[in-house]
C-alpha cells in the first residue's frame, strides 16, 4: 500500500450497533468504534461520510461526526424508513421535514449531502412504493434549499428515480449528487451520469461478472469509493475477490465470530472503512491503472462534489 494514497469513504454506517459490539440485538463484545476509526486513519482514509438514514440516525451520526475533524455526515431518510414521515408524533410529515431542516441548518460544517434518500423496490415490505416516491420527492427540496448534493439509494427502481430526478431538476443543487452502492446496468449508470450524477461503488456493486463489466465501462471520472460498512464487503464468493491484492489486513487478528473478538481486531463478516482498499484494488484492475492513479481521480471527484470549499 502506498503511503501517498488519500481515500474518502463516501458511505459508512458508523451508527450501526455492530461497532458497539451488538449483533442481532445481542451484546457480543465491547464497543470498538475508536479502534475502527484509528485503523482507517492509519491506512490512508482522509475523510469519511457517515450515512444518515433517518431523523434518529442523523442525531447519532452528528454526534460521531463531531468527534473528529475528518468525519462528516449526510442527513435524510432512507426509502425503507419513509413511513416515519407520516408516523412522526411532532407534526407528521411536515414536522419530520422541519426537524431535518433544523439539523442541517445548525450543522452546516458537518452536513455534506441530503440522504440517504431514494427508492428501494426490493424491500417494499418495509415501505410501499407510493410512500417512498412521495417522501423522496419531498426531500429533494432540501438539496436546493441548502445547496447540498444528494446521496441516493436505488434498488430495482432506476426508471422511477430517473423520472423523479428529471422532473425536479430545477430545484436541486447544481452539483447533483451520487447514486451510492450502485448495482444496476450500464444503461442505467449512463442515464444517471447524463443527468449529472456520479456513481458510488462498494462490494455489493462488484458481486458478479456482469457487475464487473458494467464498472469497467463507467468512466473513472464519474466514480467514487465507499464501503457501506458494516455491510457490503467483498466476499470470497464474489467475482471481484480474484482482483483484490491488498494483504495488510493479515496483520490484524480476525475473529470468526463476534464473541471471539479481541480489542484491536477485526470481525469476520463485519465490513469497516479500511476495506475500501479492496474496492480500490478491483476498480484499479478493471481500469488497468495503478492504484495511486485511480485513487487520485476518485478522490478528486469526491472533493469537487462534497468538499468544494475544503
N, C-alpha and C positions, 0 to 999 in steps of 0.2 A: 504494500500500500504506500502511495506517495504522500509525503507529509505536506506537499503544497496543494493538495486537493481540498476544495471547500465545497460542502454539500448543504442543501436545505431540504429538510423533510417537510413537504407541504401538508401532510396529513398524518398526525399521530394522536391516538386517543389516550392521552396521559391521565384522563379522569377515570379510566377503566379500573374496576376493582382488582384486577389481576396484579396491578402494580402496588396494591395494598395487601397482597398475599391472599386474596379471596378468589375462589374458583367455584362457579355454580352456587354461590351463596355460602360456601363453607370456607372457613379460615384455614389455610394450609401452611403459611409461613409469614414472617414479619414483613412489614412494608419495605420495599426496596427501590422506590422511585428515584431517590437520590443517587443510588448506585447505577440505575439505568441511565440517568442523565449524565453522570460522570463518565460512563463508558462512551456515550455519544460524543461528548465534547472532546474526549481523548482521541477519538477516531474520526476526525475531520468534519463533524457536524458543526456548521457555523450558525444556523438558525433552525428552529422548529416551529411549525404552526400547529397548535393544539386544536383539534376538531371540537366545535361546539354543536351538539346535536339537539339541544332543547334549552328552554329557559333555565331549568335547574342545572343542566350541564354547563351552561355558559358561566354561571356563578363560580362553579368549581374550576373551570378552565381558566378564568381570570385570576383566581387565587393562585393557581400554579404558575401562570404566566408572570405574575408579579414577583415570583421567587427568583427570577433570573433574567438578565438583560436580553438574552438571546432567545427567549420564549415569547411567542405571540399566539393569538387565537382568532378563530372565526366565531361569529355569532349568528345563530339561526336555528331553524327547526327541521330536523330530518323528516323526509316524507313519511316514513313509517310511524312517526310520532305526531302527525298533524292533527289527530283527534284532540290533542292538548289545547288547541286554539278554542274550540267550542266548549271544552270542559273546564276552562280556566275560571276559577271562582272569583277572581277580581276583575270582572267586566267582560268575560268571554273573550272572543277573538280580538276585539278592539283593545281590550286590556292587555292581552298577551303581546300584541304588536307594540303597544306603548311601553311595556316593560323591556322588550328587546331594544327599542329605540333609546330608552334611557341608559341601558348598559353600554351601547355603542357611544352615545354622546359623552358619557363620563369616563370612557376608557379609550379615547382615540389613539393614544400612544401604543396600545396593545392590540387593538382590533384591526386586522388587516383584510378581512373578507366577510361577506354575507354568506352564511351557510353553516352547516351543511344542509342545503335545501335542494329540492328537485322532485323526481318521480321514481317510484320503485314498484313495478308491476309484478315482480317476482314474489312479493310479500304482501299481497292485498289482504291477507288475514289480519294484519295489524292496522291497516287503514285503507279505506276504499279509494279507488282512483279519482272519483269526483271531488272528494275531500282533499286529496293530495294536490290536485290541479288548482283548486281554489286558493289554497294557502301557499302553494309555490308562487303563484302569481302575486299574491299579497306581499310576499317577502321581496319581490323584485323592486318594489317601490323603495326599499331601503338602500338598494345599490346606488340609485341616482341621488337619493337624499343625502347620503353620506359620501358619495363618490368613492365607493368601495367595490372592488371586483367580486364576482360570485364564485363560491366554492360549491360545485354542483355534483349531485348524486344522480346517476341514471342507470336503471336496471330494466331492460326489456321495454323501454319507454321512449326511445330516441325520437320517434316520429312526433309524439305529442309534445315532448320537451322542445324540439326544434320549432314547432308551430307556436308555442307559447313565447319562446325567446324572440322569434321574428316579430310577433305581434306587439311585443313590449320593448323593441329596440330603442325607442326614443327616451325611455325612462331609465335606462341602465347606465352604469358607469362606463366611461369611454374605454377603459381597459378590459371590459367584458368579464373575463374570469377563466376558470379551468374546470373541465369535466374530470373529476378525480376518479381513481380506481377504474379506469376505462377498460371495458372488455367487449366492446362492440365491433362492428365491421369497419373495414377501411372506408367504405362509402359514408358511414355514419361519422367517423372521425373527420373526414374531409368536409362534411356538411357543417360540423361544429367549427372547424378551422375557418371555413369560408365566412362564418358569422363573427369571427374574431376571437374565438376561444382556443385555449391551449388544452393539452391532453396530459393528465396525470397518470403515471404508471406505478404499479406495485406488483407483488407476487400474484395476485388474482388476475392481473392483466396479462400474465405470462404463463398460463397453465398449459395451453395446448399448442400444437404446431400451427394451427390456424391463427391463434393469438400472436405467435412469433412472426408470422408472415405479415400480419397487419402492422405490428410495431416496426418491422423492418422498412415498411413503405411510408411511414409517417415521418415527415422531415424533422430532424433533430431540433430545429428552431421553434418547433411547436410543442416540445415535450418537457415535462417536469418530473422530478423524482419524489417518491413517497413510500412509506411502509404500510400505512393504515394500522400500525401496531396498536394493540397486541394481536391483530388479525392479519390475514393476507400475506403470510410468509411464503417463501418459495420452498416447496417440499420435494422430496426425492422422486415422487411420482409425477411431478410437473415436467413438461417438455423443456422448460428453461433451466432445470437443475444441472444439465450437462454443460451449461455455459457459465456456471459460477466458478470463480477461481480464487476468491478471497478466502484465506485459510487461517487468519489470525484469531478467529473465534475459538480455535482449538486451544488457545491459551487460557480460556475460561472453563471452569468446571460446569458441566451441563447436567442438570438433574432430569432424569427420565420422567419423574412425577413431581408435582409441586411440593408434596410433603417431604421430598428428599432434597429440597433446595438448601444451599448454604449461602451465606452472605457473600456478595461479590460474584455469584454465579448466575448462569442462565437457566431458563426452564424450557425443556423441550416442548415445542408447540406454542410457546408464547413469543410472539414477534416483538421486537423492540428496535429503536431507531438505528442502531449500528448495522442492522441487516440491510439497510439501504445500499450498502456496498455491493450486495449480491444483485440487487436490481440494476445498479450501475454496471456490474460485470456483464449482465445479459444484454443491456442496451448497447454497450460498447462493442460487444462481439457481433451483434446484429448489424451495427453500423460500420463494422470493420475499422474502428477508431481506437486510439489509445484511450485508456480510462481517463487520463488527465484532460484530454481534449473534449471528450463527451461530457465530462463533469463540468467543465468551464462553460460550455454552451448552455447547459441546463441550469446552471447557477445563474448565469446572466439572464436567461429567460425569466426566472423566478424573481430576481431582483427588480427587473423592469416592471413586472406586474404588481407585486405585493409590497415592495420596499423601494419605491421610486425616489424617496427623499432620504434614504439612509446612506 
